[in-house]
Amino acid sequence: MHEDLGRTVDGGSVNDEMGRRIGVSLRLLLIGTILGCIGGIAAGAYSAVKQYDPSDHAITFISFVVLSIPTVVLAVFLANGGASFNNLIGNRVVYNTGEYTPGLGAWSSAGIADRLAHLVLPSLVLILKGFAFYSRYQRNSMLDILGSDFVLTAQAKGLRRSKALIKHALRTALIPMGTFFAYEFALIFIGSIFVEKIFSWHGMGEWFVQSITKNDVNATAAIGMFVAVLVLIAGFLSDVITVVLDPRIRRA
């Protein structure tokens, strides 16, 4: 009520620590989560339209392989792969630890390039996981819509198949995906614990584990409250996305 979440067991301010950690998690999660979602939806829709084609089988195979690999294993594999790639070309192109190299200006050209190099591998973990997850759901959702009367009617009236698929089928199939994305993004702040720990990004997920380990009641309660607020916001955004995508609700 007083906007003061108390002190950590180390004597620091929970408010200040949370503000810093949220920024770190956002820098790590935002790009990877959005790209994974967009790529997965596009691949799932294409896979549904090309059902049983070699491309559909290839996307399905890749998705199931990625889904079957635990996040911690995939993160370690990519971290080691990045180190091997650097050794192979004799130059450090990507980094498998930390958010940036100390000593470089945060917003200088060298500093931005350095941060992007640190971002590649952890973002790739999130992109692959998002791609695999969303492509499966989007494919099934799209297949349920493709044979619907309103899609067939749109094509019978002379609408090109590609336009009917995008304007009618894909838009309708996106409705459940909007709910998935809203809640997934809310919970991923503390769901990327392995990625943050393995790549040494000191964000909310790492802080959550540390708080429990240290029996830091104030910090753990603050993180729980933060996630609860995000879930409430996600519920609201889910309803907004549904209204935007489904004109039947707007007319109700």
C-alpha positions in Angstrom: 0.0 0.0 0.0 2.9 2.3 0.6 4.8 1.2 -2.5 7.6 -0.1 -0.4 8.3 -3.8 -0.7 10.8 -3.8 2.1 14.4 -4.9 2.3 16.2 -8.0 1.1 18.2 -10.2 3.4 21.3 -8.5 2.2 19.9 -5.1 3.3 19.2 -3.7 -0.2 15.9 -2.3 -1.4 13.5 -4.8 -2.9 12.0 -2.1 -5.1 15.4 -1.1 -6.6 16.5 -4.7 -7.1 13.2 -5.6 -8.8 13.4 -2.6 -11.1 16.9 -3.6 -12.2 16.0 -7.2 -12.7 12.9 -6.5 -14.7 15.0 -4.5 -17.1 17.5 -7.3 -17.6 14.7 -9.9 -18.1 12.9 -7.6 -20.6 16.1 -7.1 -22.7 16.6 -10.9 -22.8 13.0 -12.1 -23.3 11.3 -9.5 -25.4 13.1 -10.2 -28.8 13.3 -13.9 -28.4 9.7 -14.4 -27.3 8.2 -12.2 -30.0 10.3 -13.7 -32.8 9.6 -17.2 -31.6 5.8 -16.5 -31.5 5.8 -14.9 -35.0 7.9 -17.6 -36.5 5.9 -20.4 -34.9 2.6 -19.0 -36.0 3.8 -18.5 -39.6 5.3 -22.0 -39.7 2.2 -23.6 -38.2 -0.1 -21.8 -40.6 2.0 -22.8 -43.6 2.3 -26.4 -42.3 -1.5 -26.6 -42.1 -2.0 -25.3 -45.6 0.6 -27.7 -46.9 -0.7 -30.7 -44.8 1.2 -33.9 -45.4 3.7 -32.2 -47.8 7.4 -32.7 -47.2 7.6 -29.2 -45.7 4.8 -30.1 -43.2 6.7 -33.2 -42.2 9.9 -31.2 -41.8 8.4 -28.5 -39.6 6.6 -31.2 -37.5 9.8 -33.2 -37.1 11.9 -30.1 -36.1 9.2 -28.9 -33.7 8.9 -32.3 -31.9 12.7 -32.6 -31.6 13.0 -29.1 -30.0 10.0 -29.8 -27.7 11.5 -33.1 -26.6 14.8 -31.4 -25.5 14.7 -29.8 -22.0 15.4 -26.1 -22.0 18.5 -26.6 -19.8 19.9 -29.2 -22.3 19.2 -26.9 -25.3 20.8 -23.9 -23.5 23.9 -25.8 -22.6 24.2 -27.3 -26.1 23.9 -23.8 -27.7 26.4 -22.3 -25.2 28.9 -25.0 -26.0 28.2 -24.7 -29.7 28.8 -21.0 -29.6 32.2 -21.5 -27.9 33.1 -24.1 -30.5 32.0 -21.8 -33.3 34.2 -19.0 -32.0 37.2 -21.4 -31.8 36.5 -22.6 -35.3 36.6 -19.2 -37.0 39.3 -17.9 -34.6 37.3 -14.9 -33.5 34.7 -14.2 -30.7 31.5 -13.5 -32.6 28.9 -14.7 -30.0 29.2 -14.8 -26.2 27.8 -17.5 -23.9 28.0 -15.6 -20.6 26.9 -12.2 -19.4 24.9 -9.4 -20.8 27.7 -7.2 -21.9 31.5 -6.7 -21.8 32.5 -4.3 -19.0 34.2 -1.1 -20.1 32.3 -0.5 -23.3 29.9 2.4 -23.6 26.3 1.2 -23.2 24.9 3.1 -26.2 28.0 3.5 -28.3 28.2 1.6 -31.6 30.7 -0.9 -30.1 28.6 -1.2 -26.9 25.4 -2.0 -28.9 27.2 -4.5 -31.1 28.6 -6.2 -28.0 25.2 -6.4 -26.3 23.7 -8.0 -29.5 26.6 -10.5 -29.6 25.7 -11.5 -26.0 22.0 -11.7 -26.8 22.3 -14.1 -29.8 22.6 -17.5 -28.0 20.1 -17.0 -25.2 17.6 -15.5 -27.6 18.1 -18.4 -29.9 17.0 -20.8 -27.1 13.8 -18.8 -26.6 13.1 -18.5 -30.3 13.5 -22.3 -30.9 11.3 -23.1 -27.9 8.6 -20.5 -29.0 8.8 -21.7 -32.6 8.2 -25.3 -31.6 5.4 -24.5 -29.2 3.4 -22.1 -31.3 3.8 -24.0 -34.6 2.1 -27.1 -33.1 -0.9 -25.2 -31.7 -1.2 -22.9 -34.8 -1.2 -25.9 -37.1 -4.0 -27.6 -35.2 -6.0 -24.4 -34.9 -5.6 -23.7 -38.6 -6.6 -27.2 -39.7 -9.9 -26.8 -37.7 -10.7 -23.6 -39.7 -9.6 -24.5 -43.2 -12.7 -26.7 -44.0 -15.1 -24.2 -42.4 -18.1 -23.0 -44.4 -17.1 -19.3 -44.2 -13.7 -20.0 -45.8 -15.2 -22.1 -48.6 -17.9 -19.4 -49.1 -15.3 -16.7 -49.4 -13.5 -18.6 -52.1 -16.8 -19.5 -53.9 -17.5 -15.7 -54.1 -14.3 -15.2 -56.1 -11.8 -14.3 -53.3 -8.4 -15.6 -54.1 -7.4 -18.6 -52.0 -4.4 -16.9 -50.5 -6.4 -13.9 -49.5 -9.2 -16.1 -48.0 -6.7 -18.0 -46.0 -5.0 -14.9 -44.6 -8.1 -12.7 -44.1 -10.5 -15.3 -42.8 -8.8 -18.6 -41.9 -5.6 -17.2 -40.3 -7.4 -14.4 -38.5 -9.9 -16.8 -36.9 -7.2 -19.4 -36.1 -5.2 -16.7 -34.3 -7.8 -16.2 -31.6 -6.7 -19.0 -29.3 -3.0 -18.1 -30.0 -3.6 -14.6 -28.7 -4.6 -16.1 -25.3 -1.6 -18.5 -25.3 0.9 -15.6 -26.1 -0.6 -13.3 -23.5 -0.2 -15.7 -20.6 3.0 -17.2 -21.9 4.7 -13.8 -21.9 3.4 -13.0 -18.4 4.8 -16.2 -16.9 8.1 -16.3 -18.9 9.6 -13.7 -16.5 10.2 -16.4 -14.0 10.0 -19.3 -16.5 13.4 -18.6 -18.1 15.4 -19.6 -15.0 17.6 -22.0 -16.9 18.4 -19.6 -19.7 19.3 -16.8 -17.2 21.4 -19.1 -15.0 23.3 -20.8 -17.8 24.0 -17.5 -19.8 24.6 -15.5 -16.6 21.8 -12.9 -17.2 20.8 -11.6 -13.7 17.1 -11.2 -14.3 13.9 -12.1 -12.5 14.2 -15.9 -12.9 17.6 -16.0 -11.4 16.5 -13.7 -8.6 13.5 -15.9 -7.8 15.7 -18.9 -7.3 18.2 -17.0 -5.2 15.4 -15.5 -3.0 14.0 -18.9 -2.2 17.5 -20.3 -1.5 18.3 -17.5 0.8 14.9 -17.7 2.5 14.3 -14.0 1.5 10.7 -13.6 2.3 10.3 -10.0 1.1 11.9 -10.6 -2.2 10.0 -13.9 -2.8 6.7 -12.2 -1.9 7.5 -9.3 -4.2 8.2 -11.6 -7.1 4.9 -13.5 -6.4 3.0 -10.2 -6.4 4.7 -9.1 -9.7 3.8 -12.4 -11.5 0.2 -12.1 -10.1 -0.2 -8.6 -11.6 1.3 -9.8 -14.9 -1.3 -12.7 -15.0 -4.1 -10.1 -14.5 -2.7 -7.9 -17.2 -2.4 -11.0 -19.5 -6.1 -11.8 -18.9 -7.1 -8.3 -19.9 -4.8 -8.4 -23.0 -6.2 -11.8 -24.0 -9.7 -10.3 -24.0 -8.6 -7.3 -26.0 -6.8 -9.5 -28.6 -9.9 -11.7 -28.9 -12.1 -8.6 -29.5 -9.8 -7.3 -32.2 -9.6 -10.6 -34.0 -13.2 -11.8 -33.6 -15.8 -9.3 -35.0 -18.6 -11.4 -33.6 -17.7 -10.4 -30.1 -17.7 -6.7 -31.0 -21.3 -7.0 -32.3 -22.5 -8.9 -29.3 
